[in-house]
């Protein structure tokens, strides 16, 4: 993870409305869960894809050169397109911005994916 989620203080407040995941240009971008593609387009100069999932959560991916079309049903893990190295807001690195929203509320995508903080425990009990 290049940059974690930071919940905005208000609807238009500062924050980071998703997570940035390091990657390489042309790498596959895949759906985090099954759903229907609800948006394919360019926002702020970056290709974006949004998938609406049966849970009511929408996941958004950018920058992506899309292979999918609006209305297309996708399976979990199905390719949505390729990670676009140009226009990455992590420049000079390449990263995928993954966002999640439900009812206009931004959510931490990593929490939805079951990711939890890692805590290392000793192999042996400490005397």
CNS distance restraints for C-alpha pairs under 8 A (distance, minus, plus):
assign (resid   1 and name CA) (resid  19 and name CA) 7.23 0.50 0.50
assign (resid   1 and name CA) (resid  20 and name CA) 5.97 0.50 0.50
assign (resid   1 and name CA) (resid  21 and name CA) 4.61 0.50 0.50
assign (resid   1 and name CA) (resid  22 and name CA) 6.08 0.50 0.50
assign (resid   2 and name CA) (resid  19 and name CA) 7.68 0.50 0.50
assign (resid   2 and name CA) (resid  20 and name CA) 5.30 0.50 0.50
assign (resid   2 and name CA) (resid  21 and name CA) 5.50 0.50 0.50
assign (resid   2 and name CA) (resid  22 and name CA) 5.83 0.50 0.50
assign (resid   2 and name CA) (resid  95 and name CA) 7.55 0.50 0.50
assign (resid   3 and name CA) (resid  19 and name CA) 5.73 0.50 0.50
assign (resid   3 and name CA) (resid  20 and name CA) 5.01 0.50 0.50
assign (resid   3 and name CA) (resid  21 and name CA) 7.24 0.50 0.50
assign (resid   4 and name CA) (resid  16 and name CA) 7.50 0.50 0.50
assign (resid   4 and name CA) (resid  18 and name CA) 7.04 0.50 0.50
assign (resid   4 and name CA) (resid  19 and name CA) 4.79 0.50 0.50
assign (resid   4 and name CA) (resid  20 and name CA) 6.58 0.50 0.50
assign (resid   5 and name CA) (resid  15 and name CA) 7.79 0.50 0.50
assign (resid   5 and name CA) (resid  16 and name CA) 5.37 0.50 0.50
assign (resid   5 and name CA) (resid  17 and name CA) 6.01 0.50 0.50
assign (resid   5 and name CA) (resid  18 and name CA) 4.87 0.50 0.50
assign (resid   5 and name CA) (resid  19 and name CA) 5.02 0.50 0.50
assign (resid   5 and name CA) (resid 108 and name CA) 5.70 0.50 0.50
assign (resid   5 and name CA) (resid 109 and name CA) 7.76 0.50 0.50
assign (resid   6 and name CA) (resid  15 and name CA) 5.02 0.50 0.50
assign (resid   6 and name CA) (resid  16 and name CA) 4.67 0.50 0.50
assign (resid   6 and name CA) (resid  17 and name CA) 6.43 0.50 0.50
assign (resid   6 and name CA) (resid  18 and name CA) 7.43 0.50 0.50
assign (resid   6 and name CA) (resid 108 and name CA) 7.94 0.50 0.50
assign (resid   7 and name CA) (resid  15 and name CA) 5.47 0.50 0.50
assign (resid   7 and name CA) (resid  16 and name CA) 6.41 0.50 0.50
assign (resid   7 and name CA) (resid  17 and name CA) 6.45 0.50 0.50
assign (resid   7 and name CA) (resid 106 and name CA) 7.07 0.50 0.50
assign (resid   7 and name CA) (resid 107 and name CA) 7.51 0.50 0.50
assign (resid   7 and name CA) (resid 108 and name CA) 7.74 0.50 0.50
assign (resid   8 and name CA) (resid  12 and name CA) 7.41 0.50 0.50
assign (resid   8 and name CA) (resid  13 and name CA) 5.22 0.50 0.50
assign (resid   8 and name CA) (resid  14 and name CA) 5.21 0.50 0.50
assign (resid   8 and name CA) (resid  15 and name CA) 4.20 0.50 0.50
assign (resid   8 and name CA) (resid  16 and name CA) 6.84 0.50 0.50
assign (resid   8 and name CA) (resid  17 and name CA) 7.09 0.50 0.50
assign (resid   9 and name CA) (resid  13 and name CA) 5.22 0.50 0.50
assign (resid   9 and name CA) (resid  14 and name CA) 6.53 0.50 0.50
assign (resid   9 and name CA) (resid  15 and name CA) 7.14 0.50 0.50
assign (resid  10 and name CA) (resid  14 and name CA) 7.72 0.50 0.50
assign (resid  17 and name CA) (resid  99 and name CA) 6.14 0.50 0.50
assign (resid  17 and name CA) (resid 100 and name CA) 7.76 0.50 0.50
assign (resid  17 and name CA) (resid 106 and name CA) 6.11 0.50 0.50
assign (resid  17 and name CA) (resid 107 and name CA) 7.49 0.50 0.50
assign (resid  17 and name CA) (resid 108 and name CA) 7.74 0.50 0.50
assign (resid  18 and name CA) (resid  97 and name CA) 6.49 0.50 0.50
assign (resid  18 and name CA) (resid  98 and name CA) 5.40 0.50 0.50
assign (resid  18 and name CA) (resid  99 and name CA) 4.09 0.50 0.50
assign (resid  18 and name CA) (resid 100 and name CA) 6.56 0.50 0.50
assign (resid  18 and name CA) (resid 106 and name CA) 7.70 0.50 0.50
assign (resid  18 and name CA) (resid 107 and name CA) 7.39 0.50 0.50
assign (resid  18 and name CA) (resid 108 and name CA) 6.20 0.50 0.50
assign (resid  18 and name CA) (resid 109 and name CA) 6.41 0.50 0.50
assign (resid  19 and name CA) (resid  97 and name CA) 5.62 0.50 0.50
assign (resid  19 and name CA) (resid  98 and name CA) 5.39 0.50 0.50
assign (resid  19 and name CA) (resid  99 and name CA) 6.53 0.50 0.50
assign (resid  19 and name CA) (resid 108 and name CA) 7.57 0.50 0.50
assign (resid  19 and name CA) (resid 109 and name CA) 6.98 0.50 0.50
assign (resid  19 and name CA) (resid 110 and name CA) 7.69 0.50 0.50
assign (resid  20 and name CA) (resid  90 and name CA) 8.00 0.50 0.50
assign (resid  20 and name CA) (resid  95 and name CA) 5.87 0.50 0.50
assign (resid  20 and name CA) (resid  96 and name CA) 5.46 0.50 0.50
assign (resid  20 and name CA) (resid  97 and name CA) 4.44 0.50 0.50
assign (resid  20 and name CA) (resid  98 and name CA) 6.37 0.50 0.50
assign (resid  21 and name CA) (resid  95 and name CA) 5.19 0.50 0.50
assign (resid  21 and name CA) (resid  96 and name CA) 5.09 0.50 0.50
assign (resid  21 and name CA) (resid  97 and name CA) 6.40 0.50 0.50
assign (resid  21 and name CA) (resid  98 and name CA) 7.58 0.50 0.50
assign (resid  22 and name CA) (resid  93 and name CA) 7.50 0.50 0.50
assign (resid  22 and name CA) (resid  94 and name CA) 6.11 0.50 0.50
assign (resid  22 and name CA) (resid  95 and name CA) 4.27 0.50 0.50
assign (resid  22 and name CA) (resid  96 and name CA) 6.42 0.50 0.50
assign (resid  23 and name CA) (resid  27 and name CA) 7.02 0.50 0.50
assign (resid  23 and name CA) (resid  83 and name CA) 7.70 0.50 0.50
assign (resid  23 and name CA) (resid  94 and name CA) 5.59 0.50 0.50
assign (resid  23 and name CA) (resid  95 and name CA) 5.05 0.50 0.50
assign (resid  23 and name CA) (resid  96 and name CA) 6.71 0.50 0.50
assign (resid  24 and name CA) (resid  83 and name CA) 7.05 0.50 0.50
assign (resid  24 and name CA) (resid  85 and name CA) 7.08 0.50 0.50
assign (resid  24 and name CA) (resid  94 and name CA) 5.78 0.50 0.50
assign (resid  24 and name CA) (resid  95 and name CA) 7.22 0.50 0.50
assign (resid  25 and name CA) (resid  82 and name CA) 7.47 0.50 0.50
assign (resid  25 and name CA) (resid  83 and name CA) 5.33 0.50 0.50
assign (resid  25 and name CA) (resid  84 and name CA) 5.37 0.50 0.50
assign (resid  25 and name CA) (resid  85 and name CA) 4.52 0.50 0.50
assign (resid  25 and name CA) (resid  94 and name CA) 6.57 0.50 0.50
assign (resid  26 and name CA) (resid  82 and name CA) 4.88 0.50 0.50
assign (resid  26 and name CA) (resid  83 and name CA) 5.00 0.50 0.50
assign (resid  26 and name CA) (resid  84 and name CA) 6.10 0.50 0.50
assign (resid  26 and name CA) (resid  85 and name CA) 7.30 0.50 0.50
assign (resid  27 and name CA) (resid  82 and name CA) 5.41 0.50 0.50
assign (resid  27 and name CA) (resid  83 and name CA) 5.27 0.50 0.50
assign (resid  28 and name CA) (resid  79 and name CA) 6.28 0.50 0.50
assign (resid  28 and name CA) (resid  80 and name CA) 7.58 0.50 0.50
assign (resid  28 and name CA) (resid  81 and name CA) 6.07 0.50 0.50
assign (resid  28 and name CA) (resid  82 and name CA) 4.72 0.50 0.50
assign (resid  28 and name CA) (resid  83 and name CA) 6.26 0.50 0.50
assign (resid  29 and name CA) (resid  61 and name CA) 7.93 0.50 0.50
assign (resid  29 and name CA) (resid  64 and name CA) 7.40 0.50 0.50
assign (resid  29 and name CA) (resid  79 and name CA) 5.72 0.50 0.50
assign (resid  29 and name CA) (resid  80 and name CA) 5.61 0.50 0.50
assign (resid  29 and name CA) (resid  81 and name CA) 5.42 0.50 0.50
assign (resid  29 and name CA) (resid  82 and name CA) 5.41 0.50 0.50
assign (resid  29 and name CA) (resid  83 and name CA) 6.02 0.50 0.50
assign (resid  30 and name CA) (resid  76 and name CA) 7.63 0.50 0.50
assign (resid  30 and name CA) (resid  77 and name CA) 5.01 0.50 0.50
assign (resid  30 and name CA) (resid  78 and name CA) 5.18 0.50 0.50
assign (resid  30 and name CA) (resid  79 and name CA) 4.31 0.50 0.50
assign (resid  30 and name CA) (resid  80 and name CA) 5.32 0.50 0.50
assign (resid  30 and name CA) (resid  81 and name CA) 7.30 0.50 0.50
assign (resid  31 and name CA) (resid  51 and name CA) 7.63 0.50 0.50
assign (resid  31 and name CA) (resid  74 and name CA) 7.32 0.50 0.50
assign (resid  31 and name CA) (resid  75 and name CA) 7.07 0.50 0.50
assign (resid  31 and name CA) (resid  76 and name CA) 5.39 0.50 0.50
assign (resid  31 and name CA) (resid  77 and name CA) 4.95 0.50 0.50
assign (resid  31 and name CA) (resid  78 and name CA) 5.52 0.50 0.50
assign (resid  31 and name CA) (resid  79 and name CA) 6.52 0.50 0.50
assign (resid  31 and name CA) (resid  80 and name CA) 6.42 0.50 0.50
assign (resid  32 and name CA) (resid  59 and name CA) 7.72 0.50 0.50
assign (resid  32 and name CA) (resid  76 and name CA) 5.64 0.50 0.50
assign (resid  32 and name CA) (resid  77 and name CA) 6.06 0.50 0.50
assign (resid  32 and name CA) (resid 113 and name CA) 7.91 0.50 0.50
assign (resid  33 and name CA) (resid  53 and name CA) 6.91 0.50 0.50
assign (resid  33 and name CA) (resid  75 and name CA) 6.48 0.50 0.50
assign (resid  33 and name CA) (resid  76 and name CA) 3.96 0.50 0.50
assign (resid  33 and name CA) (resid  77 and name CA) 6.71 0.50 0.50
assign (resid  34 and name CA) (resid  53 and name CA) 6.11 0.50 0.50
assign (resid  34 and name CA) (resid  54 and name CA) 7.73 0.50 0.50
assign (resid  34 and name CA) (resid  73 and name CA) 7.57 0.50 0.50
assign (resid  34 and name CA) (resid  74 and name CA) 5.49 0.50 0.50
assign (resid  34 and name CA) (resid  75 and name CA) 4.20 0.50 0.50
assign (resid  34 and name CA) (resid  76 and name CA) 4.39 0.50 0.50
assign (resid  34 and name CA) (resid  77 and name CA) 7.87 0.50 0.50
assign (resid  35 and name CA) (resid  51 and name CA) 5.88 0.50 0.50
assign (resid  35 and name CA) (resid  52 and name CA) 5.34 0.50 0.50
assign (resid  35 and name CA) (resid  53 and name CA) 4.23 0.50 0.50
assign (resid  35 and name CA) (resid  54 and name CA) 6.27 0.50 0.50
assign (resid  35 and name CA) (resid  73 and name CA) 5.78 0.50 0.50
assign (resid  35 and name CA) (resid  74 and name CA) 5.52 0.50 0.50
assign (resid  35 and name CA) (resid  75 and name CA) 6.65 0.50 0.50
assign (resid  35 and name CA) (resid  76 and name CA) 7.85 0.50 0.50
assign (resid  36 and name CA) (resid  51 and name CA) 5.41 0.50 0.50
assign (resid  36 and name CA) (resid  52 and name CA) 5.30 0.50 0.50
assign (resid  36 and name CA) (resid  53 and name CA) 6.58 0.50 0.50
assign (resid  36 and name CA) (resid  70 and name CA) 7.73 0.50 0.50
assign (resid  36 and name CA) (resid  71 and name CA) 5.85 0.50 0.50
assign (resid  36 and name CA) (resid  72 and name CA) 5.63 0.50 0.50
assign (resid  36 and name CA) (resid  73 and name CA) 4.39 0.50 0.50
assign (resid  36 and name CA) (resid  74 and name CA) 6.03 0.50 0.50
assign (resid  37 and name CA) (resid  49 and name CA) 7.28 0.50 0.50
assign (resid  37 and name CA) (resid  50 and name CA) 5.83 0.50 0.50
assign (resid  37 and name CA) (resid  51 and name CA) 4.32 0.50 0.50
assign (resid  37 and name CA) (resid  52 and name CA) 6.24 0.50 0.50
assign (resid  37 and name CA) (resid  68 and name CA) 7.48 0.50 0.50
assign (resid  37 and name CA) (resid  69 and name CA) 6.69 0.50 0.50
assign (resid  37 and name CA) (resid  70 and name CA) 5.02 0.50 0.50
assign (resid  37 and name CA) (resid  71 and name CA) 5.26 0.50 0.50
assign (resid  37 and name CA) (resid  72 and name CA) 5.38 0.50 0.50
assign (resid  37 and name CA) (resid  73 and name CA) 6.36 0.50 0.50
assign (resid  37 and name CA) (resid  74 and name CA) 7.24 0.50 0.50
assign (resid  38 and name CA) (resid  49 and name CA) 7.80 0.50 0.50
assign (resid  38 and name CA) (resid  50 and name CA) 5.61 0.50 0.50
assign (resid  38 and name CA) (resid  51 and name CA) 5.52 0.50 0.50
assign (resid  38 and name CA) (resid  52 and name CA) 6.12 0.50 0.50
assign (resid  38 and name CA) (resid  70 and name CA) 5.26 0.50 0.50
assign (resid  38 and name CA) (resid  71 and name CA) 6.10 0.50 0.50
assign (resid  39 and name CA) (resid  48 and name CA) 7.53 0.50 0.50
assign (resid  39 and name CA) (resid  49 and name CA) 5.54 0.50 0.50
assign (resid  39 and name CA) (resid  50 and name CA) 4.95 0.50 0.50
assign (resid  39 and name CA) (resid  51 and name CA) 7.13 0.50 0.50
assign (resid  39 and name CA) (resid  69 and name CA) 7.81 0.50 0.50
assign (resid  39 and name CA) (resid  70 and name CA) 5.61 0.50 0.50
assign (resid  40 and name CA) (resid  47 and name CA) 7.51 0.50 0.50
assign (resid  40 and name CA) (resid  48 and name CA) 5.74 0.50 0.50
assign (resid  40 and name CA) (resid  49 and name CA) 4.64 0.50 0.50
assign (resid  40 and name CA) (resid  50 and name CA) 6.64 0.50 0.50
assign (resid  40 and name CA) (resid  66 and name CA) 7.11 0.50 0.50
assign (resid  40 and name CA) (resid  68 and name CA) 7.60 0.50 0.50
assign (resid  40 and name CA) (resid  69 and name CA) 6.47 0.50 0.50
assign (resid  40 and name CA) (resid  70 and name CA) 6.22 0.50 0.50
assign (resid  41 and name CA) (resid  47 and name CA) 5.67 0.50 0.50
assign (resid  41 and name CA) (resid  48 and name CA) 5.44 0.50 0.50
assign (resid  41 and name CA) (resid  49 and name CA) 6.79 0.50 0.50
assign (resid  42 and name CA) (resid  46 and name CA) 5.17 0.50 0.50
assign (resid  42 and name CA) (resid  47 and name CA) 4.40 0.50 0.50
assign (resid  42 and name CA) (resid  48 and name CA) 5.74 0.50 0.50
assign (resid  43 and name CA) (resid  47 and name CA) 6.51 0.50 0.50
assign (resid  43 and name CA) (resid  48 and name CA) 6.72 0.50 0.50
assign (resid  45 and name CA) (resid  87 and name CA) 7.02 0.50 0.50
assign (resid  46 and name CA) (resid  62 and name CA) 6.56 0.50 0.50
assign (resid  46 and name CA) (resid  63 and name CA) 5.10 0.50 0.50
assign (resid  46 and name CA) (resid  64 and name CA) 7.30 0.50 0.50
assign (resid  46 and name CA) (resid  87 and name CA) 6.02 0.50 0.50
assign (resid  46 and name CA) (resid  88 and name CA) 7.75 0.50 0.50
assign (resid  47 and name CA) (resid  62 and name CA) 5.94 0.50 0.50
assign (resid  47 and name CA) (resid  63 and name CA) 4.86 0.50 0.50
assign (resid  47 and name CA) (resid  64 and name CA) 4.85 0.50 0.50
assign (resid  47 and name CA) (resid  65 and name CA) 5.91 0.50 0.50
assign (resid  47 and name CA) (resid  66 and name CA) 7.30 0.50 0.50
assign (resid  47 and name CA) (resid  84 and name CA) 7.91 0.50 0.50
assign (resid  48 and name CA) (resid  60 and name CA) 6.90 0.50 0.50
assign (resid  48 and name CA) (resid  61 and name CA) 5.63 0.50 0.50
assign (resid  48 and name CA) (resid  62 and name CA) 4.75 0.50 0.50
assign (resid  48 and name CA) (resid  63 and name CA) 5.79 0.50 0.50
assign (resid  48 and name CA) (resid  64 and name CA) 5.60 0.50 0.50
assign (resid  48 and name CA) (resid  65 and name CA) 7.75 0.50 0.50
assign (resid  48 and name CA) (resid  66 and name CA) 7.54 0.50 0.50
assign (resid  49 and name CA) (resid  60 and name CA) 5.65 0.50 0.50
assign (resid  49 and name CA) (resid  61 and name CA) 5.33 0.50 0.50
assign (resid  49 and name CA) (resid  62 and name CA) 6.83 0.50 0.50
assign (resid  49 and name CA) (resid  64 and name CA) 7.00 0.50 0.50
assign (resid  49 and name CA) (resid  66 and name CA) 6.90 0.50 0.50
assign (resid  49 and name CA) (resid  80 and name CA) 7.55 0.50 0.50
assign (resid  50 and name CA) (resid  58 and name CA) 6.47 0.50 0.50
assign (resid  50 and name CA) (resid  59 and name CA) 5.53 0.50 0.50
assign (resid  50 and name CA) (resid  60 and name CA) 4.28 0.50 0.50
assign (resid  50 and name CA) (resid  61 and name CA) 6.43 0.50 0.50
assign (resid  51 and name CA) (resid  58 and name CA) 5.44 0.50 0.50
assign (resid  51 and name CA) (resid  59 and name CA) 5.32 0.50 0.50
assign (resid  51 and name CA) (resid  60 and name CA) 6.52 0.50 0.50
assign (resid  52 and name CA) (resid  56 and name CA) 6.61 0.50 0.50
assign (resid  52 and name CA) (resid  57 and name CA) 6.10 0.50 0.50
assign (resid  52 and name CA) (resid  58 and name CA) 4.34 0.50 0.50
assign (resid  52 and name CA) (resid  59 and name CA) 6.63 0.50 0.50
assign (resid  53 and name CA) (resid  57 and name CA) 5.54 0.50 0.50
assign (resid  53 and name CA) (resid  58 and name CA) 5.95 0.50 0.50
assign (resid  53 and name CA) (resid  59 and name CA) 7.76 0.50 0.50
assign (resid  56 and name CA) (resid 102 and name CA) 6.12 0.50 0.50
assign (resid  56 and name CA) (resid 103 and name CA) 7.86 0.50 0.50
assign (resid  57 and name CA) (resid 100 and name CA) 6.51 0.50 0.50
assign (resid  57 and name CA) (resid 101 and name CA) 5.59 0.50 0.50
assign (resid  57 and name CA) (resid 102 and name CA) 4.69 0.50 0.50
assign (resid  57 and name CA) (resid 103 and name CA) 7.92 0.50 0.50
assign (resid  58 and name CA) (resid 100 and name CA) 5.57 0.50 0.50
assign (resid  58 and name CA) (resid 101 and name CA) 5.38 0.50 0.50
assign (resid  58 and name CA) (resid 102 and name CA) 6.46 0.50 0.50
assign (resid  59 and name CA) (resid  98 and name CA) 6.89 0.50 0.50
assign (resid  59 and name CA) (resid  99 and name CA) 5.51 0.50 0.50
assign (resid  59 and name CA) (resid 100 and name CA) 4.54 0.50 0.50
assign (resid  59 and name CA) (resid 101 and name CA) 6.75 0.50 0.50
assign (resid  60 and name CA) (resid  97 and name CA) 7.78 0.50 0.50
assign (resid  60 and name CA) (resid  98 and name CA) 5.65 0.50 0.50
assign (resid  60 and name CA) (resid  99 and name CA) 4.94 0.50 0.50
assign (resid  60 and name CA) (resid 100 and name CA) 6.35 0.50 0.50
assign (resid  61 and name CA) (resid  96 and name CA) 6.69 0.50 0.50
assign (resid  61 and name CA) (resid  97 and name CA) 5.72 0.50 0.50
assign (resid  61 and name CA) (resid  98 and name CA) 4.92 0.50 0.50
assign (resid  61 and name CA) (resid  99 and name CA) 6.63 0.50 0.50
assign (resid  62 and name CA) (resid  83 and name CA) 7.59 0.50 0.50
assign (resid  62 and name CA) (resid  96 and name CA) 5.72 0.50 0.50
assign (resid  62 and name CA) (resid  97 and name CA) 5.22 0.50 0.50
assign (resid  62 and name CA) (resid  98 and name CA) 6.90 0.50 0.50
assign (resid  63 and name CA) (resid  83 and name CA) 6.09 0.50 0.50
assign (resid  63 and name CA) (resid  84 and name CA) 5.36 0.50 0.50
assign (resid  63 and name CA) (resid  85 and name CA) 7.64 0.50 0.50
assign (resid  63 and name CA) (resid  87 and name CA) 6.92 0.50 0.50
assign (resid  63 and name CA) (resid  88 and name CA) 6.33 0.50 0.50
assign (resid  63 and name CA) (resid  96 and name CA) 6.38 0.50 0.50
assign (resid  63 and name CA) (resid  97 and name CA) 7.16 0.50 0.50
assign (resid  64 and name CA) (resid  81 and name CA) 6.05 0.50 0.50
assign (resid  64 and name CA) (resid  82 and name CA) 5.52 0.50 0.50
assign (resid  64 and name CA) (resid  83 and name CA) 4.83 0.50 0.50
assign (resid  64 and name CA) (resid  84 and name CA) 5.19 0.50 0.50
assign (resid  65 and name CA) (resid  81 and name CA) 5.38 0.50 0.50
assign (resid  65 and name CA) (resid  82 and name CA) 5.21 0.50 0.50
assign (resid  65 and name CA) (resid  83 and name CA) 6.46 0.50 0.50
assign (resid  65 and name CA) (resid  84 and name CA) 5.98 0.50 0.50
assign (resid  66 and name CA) (resid  80 and name CA) 5.88 0.50 0.50
assign (resid  66 and name CA) (resid  81 and name CA) 4.20 0.50 0.50
assign (resid  66 and name CA) (resid  82 and name CA) 6.60 0.50 0.50
assign (resid  67 and name CA) (resid  79 and name CA) 7.63 0.50 0.50
assign (resid  67 and name CA) (resid  80 and name CA) 5.56 0.50 0.50
assign (resid  67 and name CA) (resid  81 and name CA) 4.64 0.50 0.50
assign (resid  67 and name CA) (resid  82 and name CA) 7.82 0.50 0.50
assign (resid  68 and name CA) (resid  72 and name CA) 6.72 0.50 0.50
assign (resid  68 and name CA) (resid  80 and name CA) 5.67 0.50 0.50
assign (resid  68 and name CA) (resid  81 and name CA) 7.00 0.50 0.50
assign (resid  74 and name CA) (resid  78 and name CA) 6.11 0.50 0.50
assign (resid  83 and name CA) (resid  95 and name CA) 7.83 0.50 0.50
assign (resid  83 and name CA) (resid  96 and name CA) 6.80 0.50 0.50
assign (resid  84 and name CA) (resid  88 and name CA) 7.24 0.50 0.50
assign (resid  84 and name CA) (resid  94 and name CA) 7.90 0.50 0.50
assign (resid  85 and name CA) (resid  94 and name CA) 5.49 0.50 0.50
assign (resid  85 and name CA) (resid  95 and name CA) 7.79 0.50 0.50
assign (resid  87 and name CA) (resid  91 and name CA) 7.67 0.50 0.50
assign (resid  88 and name CA) (resid  92 and name CA) 7.87 0.50 0.50
assign (resid  88 and name CA) (resid  93 and name CA) 7.43 0.50 0.50
assign (resid  88 and name CA) (resid  94 and name CA) 5.74 0.50 0.50
assign (resid  88 and name CA) (resid  95 and name CA) 6.33 0.50 0.50
assign (resid  88 and name CA) (resid  96 and name CA) 7.78 0.50 0.50
assign (resid  89 and name CA) (resid  94 and name CA) 7.94 0.50 0.50
assign (resid  89 and name CA) (resid  95 and name CA) 7.66 0.50 0.50
assign (resid  90 and name CA) (resid  94 and name CA) 5.92 0.50 0.50
assign (resid  90 and name CA) (resid  95 and name CA) 6.02 0.50 0.50
assign (resid  98 and name CA) (resid 109 and name CA) 6.96 0.50 0.50
assign (resid  99 and name CA) (resid 106 and name CA) 7.64 0.50 0.50
assign (resid  99 and name CA) (resid 107 and name CA) 7.57 0.50 0.50
assign (resid  99 and name CA) (resid 108 and name CA) 7.56 0.50 0.50
assign (resid  99 and name CA) (resid 109 and name CA) 6.17 0.50 0.50
assign (resid 100 and name CA) (resid 106 and name CA) 5.91 0.50 0.50
assign (resid 100 and name CA) (resid 107 and name CA) 5.32 0.50 0.50
assign (resid 100 and name CA) (resid 108 and name CA) 6.67 0.50 0.50
assign (resid 100 and name CA) (resid 109 and name CA) 5.52 0.50 0.50
assign (resid 101 and name CA) (resid 105 and name CA) 5.35 0.50 0.50
assign (resid 101 and name CA) (resid 106 and name CA) 4.40 0.50 0.50
assign (resid 101 and name CA) (resid 107 and name CA) 5.53 0.50 0.50
assign (resid 102 and name CA) (resid 106 and name CA) 6.62 0.50 0.50
assign (resid 102 and name CA) (resid 107 and name CA) 7.32 0.50 0.50
assign (resid 107 and name CA) (resid 112 and name CA) 7.96 0.50 0.50
assign (resid 108 and name CA) (resid 112 and name CA) 6.75 0.50 0.50
assign (resid 109 and name CA) (resid 113 and name CA) 6.31 0.50 0.50
assign (resid 110 and name CA) (resid 114 and name CA) 6.41 0.50 0.50
assign (resid 110 and name CA) (resid 115 and name CA) 5.19 0.50 0.50
assign (resid 110 and name CA) (resid 116 and name CA) 7.69 0.50 0.50
assign (resid 111 and name CA) (resid 115 and name CA) 5.37 0.50 0.50
assign (resid 111 and name CA) (resid 116 and name CA) 6.80 0.50 0.50
assign (resid 122 and name CA) (resid 126 and name CA) 7.40 0.50 0.50
